[in-house]
Amino acid sequence: MNLFGKTGKEIINFMQTRISVIIPTYNGAKTLEAVIKSCLKQTLQPIEILVCDDGSTDESKIIVERINDNRVIWVPSQHSGTPAVPRNNGMKISKGEWIAFCDSDDEWLPTKLEKQINLAIKLKLKAACTSALIKINGNIKNELVSNWNKENITFSNILKSNDIVCSSVIIHKSIINNIGEFSTEIKNRSFADYIYWLRVLTETNFAFVVEPLVIYDDHPETSIRNDRISDKELQETSFNDLISWMKKDKKNKLKILYFKIQIYLYKVKQKNINMIKNHVKLIIK
């Protein structure tokens, strides 16, 4: 474990960091065991791994029981059709001070939790994520999910695109207590994580570990990302949801105004960029 420069007291506190892992799953028996084992092999060990089911009909529960580790807990639920529901179920019963998310077909490299907690502490932030390698048809590609390469992700940074991979995210429980749960609306199921990251970023920036510490299994043929929605509609829905959510906090009008201005400036910038592109096309013709 990379503890260079820490005092004895800091080392003890670091090693006692309480992390809960939440794995939402629906009929994920084929990949679930490998995912759980990647979470158990962490150099900074989680206190619990909550496998939160969404009404699976395969052998997922049997696989969890076969692992035979007290930290791996099966959390049953009726089928909802969105991973937001099992994630929320896990957050409600989690015991850790940090909550880490991992989808049931992705995997972590062994130093994932250690390195992102280290960076979050260094930058004094309460959320962190990492880069991720893409896996297609069982083969890990020399290709990243996102090209983001800075140690910090701010609210304005993700207005154009979501560079935060859900299976890389870890958030301090105090932030979750402030912002609440993932959106469970079916129409938002393919981008409920993006809506949630926007909410997180009204409370804290994300520390970003540039090193890819997650293996992201990309299978677009069965992914909920296939839900038919344009990038423009996704953004508008997400921004409107955020503004409606922020308006519930009537005590913090200046904070609401600040983030509304951020969204407005982004829209103006994008509109100007599109106008320039169209003008250039006309000149070329």
Summary of the structure (lengths in Angstrom):
residues: 285
radius of gyration: 19.7
end to end distance: 59.4
largest distance: 68.4
contacts: 873
relative contact order: 0.13
helix: 45%
strand: 20%
